[in-house]
Amino acid sequence: MKLPAIIAGWLEQRAGLGAPIREAATHQVPRSSASWWYVFGSATLVAFVLQVVTGICLATVYAPSANDAWTSLERLNHEIPLGWFLRALHGWGSNFMVALVVMHMVQVFLFGAHKYPRELTWMVGVVLLLMTLGMAFTGQIMRFDQDAYWGLGIGASIAGRVPFIGRPLVHLILGGPIIAGATLSRFFTLHVFVIPAVLMALVGLHLLLVLKLGINEWPMPGRRVSRDTYRRQYEALVHADGIPFFPDAAKKDMVFAGLIILALVACAAIFGPIGPSGQPDPTIIDTEPTPDFFFLWIYAALALLPPYLETILLLTVPVIAILFLLALPLFAGTGEKSWRRRPIAVLTVVMIFLTIGSLTYLGTFAPWSPVMDAWSALPTPEAYLKDRSPLELQGALVVQAKQCRNCHSLGGEGGRRGPALDDVATRLTHDQLIRQVLQGGGEMPAYGKNLSPAEVTALVAFLETLHPLHVQPARDASGLGER
């Protein structure tokens, strides 16, 4: 006997996996299911396997550190042989997987495969779609470039709008009050361990349900689904006109999966890896973060909506949409399957694609305009402008224009990431204020390259006025002993 046969026989005697594998591979399916319309599910599985393999390879080089992540990607792009190609495969594979999952969900919906007895299969598919989008979003954060940094900042601002739990939710997402090393560690854990583990478990459950309930037959007009008769009708159809899934029905799946792999390799070779763009710099506040293409439609919707509709869109529409998808088979689980007899279903799909397609196109050039409370330039309170010199008033404008109150509060309003500015003049001397602004320190970034000398002078002049009444500002004590 040849060595592979010996090894296979040894494993079969001890594990007994041959019979269940053969049974799963050769289970009978309706002949009508051996169609090009039924290949999206298996192609999605192939794309997921490629993501896992390329992701493991990338993880051997990627450094999940705020200081080293961007550099490690540049090293992959320019120093490691074919590192750029590996990154390109992984990045474009994410795009392909999102597209394939969406096409598979649309095909299932139009073919009525969400109806009895496959309601749970559909619900698991909805969660798989959400997990795939989660993988795509966390993957963009892994680039930790300027787009990722500010995109995550806007995402944190959106989370901060959730009533009652907004602030704790932001701390949970970011690992603290600011985007820092703990943030990247959390998203790395989600992207590499948590979400893939959930995806693998759900994929296993999804495949088990498909094996138990069978592949949906071709939806014939007039053939209605009834909970009382469907199972008998399906078994009779498979018995009379069924074929083994492998190799008969799987031929088209394998051909399509091969075409997907070729297309993915071509995109990776022609277009190269996605990012990283510029290094993340929290001092560059005049930025327009650009998400990956599958989130562009949300970006455009927020950019074009009036501010008073933003919260409604952000906090209610996604929740309603997800709940609707999960509940769909519960109130539409029987009746007609064929899309030819379900014009409302076809019209819904067309309208959704036209809307998302139009918004995606607009997202390629629509400016970012939403009012994000956590990232807005609050006006300096009037009480802090009285009896100020022109130079000090100019400094107050710098505080507002450079959005210092994203992190620092003034008059009880503003961020809590840094200390309040109301008494900053009692804590830091003139020279210390200049050094803190130019060089940063602690959790504050350096603004030396983002402020002109005139702006620094005006800003420090205004900060020196911020002290309680009858409390003297801090002074340099180094020369007091010489007097």
GIRA-V296079 format. One record per residue. N is the residue number from 1. SS is DSSP state (hx for helix, st for strand, lp for the rest). PHI is phi in degrees with one decimal (none if undefined). PSI is psi in whole degrees, -180 to 180 (none if undefined). Layout:
N,SS,PHI,PSI + N,SS,PHI,PSI
This chain:
1,lp,none,147 + 2,lp,-73.6,156 + 3,hx,-57.7,-46 + 4,hx,-58.1,-39 + 5,hx,-67.0,-37 + 6,hx,-63.5,-45 + 7,hx,-64.1,-44 + 8,hx,-62.3,-41 + 9,hx,-64.7,-41 + 10,hx,-62.3,-44 + 11,hx,-67.2,-38 + 12,hx,-66.1,-40 + 13,hx,-64.0,-28 + 14,hx,-101.1,-35 + 15,hx,-102.6,-29 + 16,lp,62.4,37 + 17,lp,-89.2,-14 + 18,hx,-60.6,-47 + 19,hx,-62.3,-50 + 20,hx,-64.8,-33 + 21,hx,-66.9,-44 + 22,hx,-63.1,-40 + 23,hx,-63.7,-42 + 24,hx,-67.5,-41 + 25,hx,-71.2,-32 + 26,lp,-106.9,15 + 27,lp,-63.2,148 + 28,st,-75.5,138 + 29,st,-132.0,157 + 30,st,-60.2,140 + 31,hx,-58.9,-32 + 32,hx,-67.1,-17 + 33,hx,-78.6,-14 + 34,lp,-79.4,66 + 35,lp,-127.7,157 + 36,hx,-65.3,-17 + 37,hx,-76.4,-10 + 38,hx,-108.2,19 + 39,lp,-98.4,-7 + 40,hx,-70.8,-34 + 41,hx,-64.9,-49 + 42,hx,-67.2,-35 + 43,hx,-65.2,-36 + 44,hx,-63.7,-41 + 45,hx,-62.5,-41 + 46,hx,-62.4,-43 + 47,hx,-62.9,-39 + 48,hx,-64.4,-43 + 49,hx,-60.9,-41 + 50,hx,-63.2,-38 + 51,hx,-63.6,-41 + 52,hx,-64.9,-46 + 53,hx,-64.8,-50 + 54,hx,-66.8,-34 + 55,hx,-64.3,-40 + 56,hx,-62.6,-42 + 57,hx,-63.5,-43 + 58,hx,-65.7,-35 + 59,hx,-65.3,-20 + 60,lp,-72.7,-17 + 61,lp,-115.1,-35 + 62,lp,-62.2,137 + 63,lp,-109.4,107 + 64,lp,-76.4,59 + 65,lp,-128.4,140 + 66,lp,-59.1,-30 + 67,lp,-84.4,-25 + 68,lp,-115.4,-12 + 69,hx,-60.7,-51 + 70,hx,-61.3,-42 + 71,hx,-64.7,-39 + 72,hx,-66.1,-33 + 73,hx,-71.2,-39 + 74,hx,-62.8,-37 + 75,hx,-64.6,-42 + 76,hx,-62.4,-40 + 77,hx,-69.9,-35 + 78,hx,-122.8,-17 + 79,lp,-113.9,-43 + 80,lp,-80.6,129 + 81,lp,-56.0,127 + 82,lp,60.0,14 + 83,hx,-62.1,-38 + 84,hx,-63.1,-38 + 85,hx,-69.7,-38 + 86,hx,-63.7,-43 + 87,hx,-64.0,-40 + 88,hx,-64.7,-42 + 89,hx,-59.1,-44 + 90,hx,-68.6,-43 + 91,hx,-66.9,-48 + 92,hx,-70.9,-29 + 93,hx,-61.5,-35 + 94,hx,-63.3,-45 + 95,hx,-62.2,-44 + 96,hx,-61.7,-43 + 97,hx,-65.5,-42 + 98,hx,-61.2,-45 + 99,hx,-62.8,-41 + 100,hx,-67.8,-40 + 101,hx,-62.2,-44 + 102,hx,-62.8,-46 + 103,hx,-62.6,-39 + 104,hx,-64.1,-43 + 105,hx,-64.0,-41 + 106,hx,-64.6,-44 + 107,hx,-62.1,-42 + 108,hx,-62.1,-42 + 109,hx,-66.3,-47 + 110,hx,-68.6,-29 + 111,lp,-89.9,5 + 112,lp,67.3,22 + 113,lp,-77.5,-1 + 114,lp,-86.6,-5 + 115,lp,-83.0,173 + 116,lp,-48.8,135 + 117,lp,-101.0,26 + 118,lp,-104.3,27 + 119,hx,-60.6,-46 + 120,hx,-66.9,-35 + 121,hx,-59.3,-43 + 122,hx,-63.8,-45 + 123,hx,-62.2,-42 + 124,hx,-63.0,-38 + 125,hx,-63.1,-38 + 126,hx,-62.0,-45 + 127,hx,-65.3,-36 + 128,hx,-61.8,-39 + 129,hx,-62.0,-45 + 130,hx,-63.7,-41 + 131,hx,-65.9,-36 + 132,hx,-64.2,-43 + 133,hx,-64.9,-36 + 134,hx,-63.3,-41 + 135,hx,-61.9,-42 + 136,hx,-65.2,-43 + 137,hx,-67.1,-47 + 138,hx,-65.5,-30 + 139,hx,-65.5,-38 + 140,hx,-64.0,-38 + 141,hx,-64.9,-31 + 142,hx,-59.7,-26 + 143,hx,-67.0,-29 + 144,lp,45.6,45 + 145,st,-101.7,-168 + 146,hx,-62.7,-41 + 147,hx,-62.7,-45 + 148,hx,-64.6,-42 + 149,hx,-61.4,-52 + 150,hx,-78.3,-28 + 151,hx,-63.1,-40 + 152,hx,-67.3,-37 + 153,hx,-61.6,-41 + 154,hx,-68.5,-39 + 155,hx,-60.8,-40 + 156,hx,-65.8,-37 + 157,hx,-65.3,-38 + 158,hx,-64.2,-45 + 159,hx,-61.1,-33 + 160,lp,-66.3,-14 + 161,lp,-83.2,-12 + 162,lp,-63.0,126 + 163,lp,-60.4,141 + 164,lp,72.7,-44 + 165,lp,-111.6,13 + 166,hx,-58.5,-52 + 167,hx,-65.8,-48 + 168,hx,-60.9,-32 + 169,hx,-66.7,-40 + 170,hx,-62.6,-44 + 171,hx,-62.6,-37 + 172,hx,-66.7,-41 + 173,hx,-69.3,-46 + 174,hx,-89.3,-12 + 175,lp,73.1,25 + 176,lp,151.9,-171 + 177,lp,-81.0,-12 + 178,lp,-131.8,164 + 179,lp,-79.1,115 + 180,lp,-148.2,-162 + 181,hx,-59.5,-38 + 182,hx,-63.6,-32 + 183,hx,-63.2,-49 + 184,hx,-64.7,-37 + 185,hx,-61.4,-41 + 186,hx,-67.0,-43 + 187,hx,-71.9,-32 + 188,hx,-63.3,-43 + 189,hx,-61.9,-43 + 190,hx,-63.8,-45 + 191,hx,-72.3,-35 + 192,hx,-97.3,-32 + 193,hx,-114.1,-58 + 194,hx,-68.4,-58 + 195,hx,-65.0,-44 + 196,hx,-60.1,-37 + 197,hx,-63.7,-44 + 198,hx,-64.4,-41 + 199,hx,-61.1,-44 + 200,hx,-62.5,-42 + 201,hx,-64.3,-43 + 202,hx,-68.9,-38 + 203,hx,-62.4,-42 + 204,hx,-60.9,-44 + 205,hx,-64.6,-41 + 206,hx,-61.7,-46 + 207,hx,-65.8,-38 + 208,hx,-62.4,-43 + 209,hx,-64.7,-38 + 210,hx,-63.8,-41 + 211,hx,-66.1,-40 + 212,hx,-73.1,-39 + 213,hx,-101.0,-12 + 214,lp,85.7,161 + 215,lp,-81.6,136 + 216,lp,-57.3,133 + 217,lp,-74.1,167 + 218,lp,-63.9,128 + 219,lp,-74.2,102 + 220,lp,-83.0,132 + 221,lp,-57.3,134 + 222,lp,91.1,-13 + 223,lp,-90.1,97 + 224,st,-88.1,152 + 225,st,-92.7,126 + 226,lp,-127.0,136 + 227,lp,-64.3,-22 + 228,lp,-83.1,-29 + 229,lp,-121.0,-14 + 230,hx,-61.8,-47 + 231,hx,-59.6,-42 + 232,hx,-64.7,-42 + 233,hx,-64.8,-41 + 234,hx,-65.7,-46 + 235,hx,-61.8,-39 + 236,hx,-66.2,-38 + 237,hx,-65.4,-45 + 238,hx,-65.6,-40 + 239,hx,-65.4,-40 + 240,hx,-82.8,-35 + 241,hx,-142.2,47 + 242,st,-101.5,155 + 243,st,-134.3,154 + 244,st,-65.0,140 + 245,hx,-61.4,-45 + 246,hx,-117.1,127 + 247,hx,-97.3,-6 + 248,hx,-63.8,-59 + 249,hx,-76.4,-22 + 250,hx,-81.8,-7 + 251,hx,-60.0,-48 + 252,hx,-65.8,-36 + 253,hx,-60.9,-44 + 254,hx,-68.0,-39 + 255,hx,-64.6,-46 + 256,hx,-66.0,-40 + 257,hx,-61.7,-39 + 258,hx,-63.4,-40 + 259,hx,-64.9,-38 + 260,hx,-63.2,-44 + 261,hx,-62.4,-44 + 262,hx,-62.4,-43 + 263,hx,-64.2,-39 + 264,hx,-65.4,-45 + 265,hx,-62.3,-40 + 266,hx,-64.2,-45 + 267,hx,-62.0,-42 + 268,hx,-63.2,-41 + 269,hx,-73.6,-37 + 270,hx,-83.0,-48 + 271,hx,-94.1,-20 + 272,lp,75.7,-174 + 273,lp,-71.3,158 + 274,lp,-92.8,110 + 275,lp,71.9,-169 + 276,lp,-79.1,152 + 277,lp,-82.9,-152 + 278,lp,-60.1,155 + 279,st,-60.8,145 + 280,lp,-63.8,127 + 281,lp,-136.0,106 + 282,lp,-68.3,-11 + 283,lp,-83.2,-14 + 284,lp,-91.1,93 + 285,lp,-91.1,-19 + 286,lp,-87.7,75 + 287,lp,-134.5,155 + 288,lp,-124.1,92 + 289,lp,-62.9,135 + 290,lp,-111.1,117 + 291,lp,-78.0,170 + 292,lp,-66.8,166 + 293,hx,-60.6,-32 + 294,hx,-74.6,-9 + 295,hx,-109.6,2 + 296,hx,-62.5,-34 + 297,hx,-66.3,-35 + 298,hx,-67.5,-42 + 299,hx,-56.1,-47 + 300,hx,-67.9,-41 + 301,hx,-60.4,-43 + 302,hx,-69.2,-35 + 303,hx,-68.8,-32 + 304,hx,-96.5,-17 + 305,lp,-74.8,147 + 306,lp,-66.6,149 + 307,hx,-54.5,-35 + 308,hx,-70.4,-12 + 309,hx,-98.5,-7 + 310,hx,-61.6,-50 + 311,hx,-61.2,-40 + 312,hx,-61.0,-46 + 313,hx,-66.0,-44 + 314,hx,-70.8,-39 + 315,hx,-104.6,-16 + 316,hx,-114.0,-45 + 317,hx,-61.3,-48 + 318,hx,-60.0,-40 + 319,hx,-64.1,-45 + 320,hx,-63.6,-42 + 321,hx,-63.1,-43 + 322,hx,-66.1,-45 + 323,hx,-63.2,-38 + 324,hx,-63.8,-45 + 325,hx,-63.0,-42 + 326,hx,-66.3,-36 + 327,hx,-87.7,-9 + 328,hx,-51.2,-50 + 329,hx,-69.6,-14 + 330,hx,-76.8,-33 + 331,hx,-108.6,-4 + 332,lp,-134.3,45 + 333,lp,-92.2,-4 + 334,lp,-133.9,178 + 335,st,95.4,-156 + 336,st,-66.6,139 + 337,lp,-101.0,-38 + 338,lp,-64.1,136 + 339,hx,-65.1,-22 + 340,hx,-68.2,-25 + 341,hx,-105.0,8 + 342,lp,-128.1,71 + 343,hx,-63.8,-32 + 344,hx,-65.9,-38 + 345,hx,-64.1,-44 + 346,hx,-64.4,-44 + 347,hx,-63.1,-39 + 348,hx,-61.6,-46 + 349,hx,-62.1,-45 + 350,hx,-61.8,-44 + 351,hx,-65.1,-41 + 352,hx,-63.9,-44 + 353,hx,-66.7,-40 + 354,hx,-64.4,-41 + 355,hx,-65.6,-51 + 356,hx,-66.2,-39 + 357,hx,-62.7,-44 + 358,hx,-64.3,-44 + 359,hx,-66.4,-36 + 360,hx,-62.8,-42 + 361,hx,-63.4,-45 + 362,hx,-64.8,-30 + 363,hx,-67.1,-15 + 364,lp,-74.9,-17 + 365,lp,-140.7,-3 + 366,lp,-68.7,132 + 367,lp,-73.2,153 + 368,lp,-77.8,123 + 369,lp,-131.4,-8 + 370,lp,-59.8,149 + 371,lp,-87.8,106 + 372,lp,-100.8,113 + 373,hx,-55.0,-38 + 374,hx,-76.2,-7 + 375,hx,-131.4,24 + 376,lp,-102.3,157 + 377,lp,-88.2,94 + 378,lp,-69.5,139 + 379,lp,-67.8,146 + 380,lp,-68.0,130 + 381,lp,-56.5,144 + 382,hx,-59.9,-34 + 383,hx,-61.1,-25 + 384,hx,-91.4,5 + 385,lp,-109.9,-9 + 386,lp,-71.4,139 + 387,lp,57.7,32 + 388,lp,-98.9,149 + 389,lp,-74.7,164 + 390,hx,-55.4,-38 + 391,hx,-65.7,-41 + 392,hx,-69.2,-36 + 393,hx,-65.3,-37 + 394,hx,-63.0,-37 + 395,hx,-65.1,-36 + 396,hx,-64.2,-36 + 397,hx,-67.0,-35 + 398,hx,-64.0,-42 + 399,hx,-57.4,-40 + 400,hx,-76.2,-46 + 401,hx,-67.8,-36 + 402,lp,-89.4,5 + 403,lp,57.1,44 + 404,hx,-61.0,-25 + 405,hx,-83.5,6 + 406,hx,-61.2,-35 + 407,lp,-112.8,-24 + 408,lp,-118.0,137 + 409,st,-90.3,156 + 410,st,-145.9,121 + 411,lp,67.8,27 + 412,lp,83.6,-1 + 413,st,-119.3,138 + 414,st,129.8,-170 + 415,lp,-75.3,166 + 416,lp,-118.5,14 + 417,lp,-74.0,-34 + 418,lp,-117.5,173 + 419,lp,-66.0,153 + 420,lp,-63.1,149 + 421,lp,-90.9,-6 + 422,lp,-57.9,-32 + 423,lp,-125.9,28 + 424,hx,-62.5,-30 + 425,hx,-68.6,-19 + 426,hx,-85.3,-11 + 427,lp,-103.8,-31 + 428,lp,-126.6,139 + 429,lp,-78.4,177 + 430,hx,-57.0,-50 + 431,hx,-66.1,-38 + 432,hx,-66.7,-36 + 433,hx,-63.5,-45 + 434,hx,-61.0,-46 + 435,hx,-64.1,-39 + 436,hx,-65.0,-41 + 437,hx,-67.9,-45 + 438,hx,-75.2,-44 + 439,hx,-103.9,-15 + 440,lp,72.0,-168 + 441,st,157.2,147 + 442,lp,65.3,-125 + 443,lp,-95.1,2 + 444,st,-90.1,128 + 445,lp,-75.1,164 + 446,lp,-81.4,132 + 447,lp,-108.9,14 + 448,lp,-58.3,-37 + 449,lp,-88.9,-2 + 450,lp,-112.2,-3 + 451,lp,-125.8,137 + 452,lp,-75.9,161 + 453,hx,-55.1,-39 + 454,hx,-64.8,-40 + 455,hx,-66.9,-39 + 456,hx,-63.3,-45 + 457,hx,-60.8,-46 + 458,hx,-67.1,-42 + 459,hx,-61.5,-47 + 460,hx,-65.2,-37 + 461,hx,-61.4,-40 + 462,hx,-70.4,-42 + 463,hx,-62.6,-31 + 464,lp,-69.1,-15 + 465,lp,-88.0,-5 + 466,lp,-91.8,88 + 467,lp,-153.9,150 + 468,lp,-60.6,156 + 469,lp,-59.2,144 + 470,lp,65.6,14 + 471,lp,-117.1,121 + 472,lp,-72.9,144 + 473,lp,-68.1,161 + 474,lp,-65.0,147 + 475,lp,-129.1,156 + 476,lp,-74.0,116 + 477,lp,-91.9,3 + 478,lp,-66.3,-27 + 479,lp,-104.9,5 + 480,hx,-67.6,-34 + 481,hx,-71.4,-13 + 482,hx,-86.0,-12 + 483,lp,-83.1,none
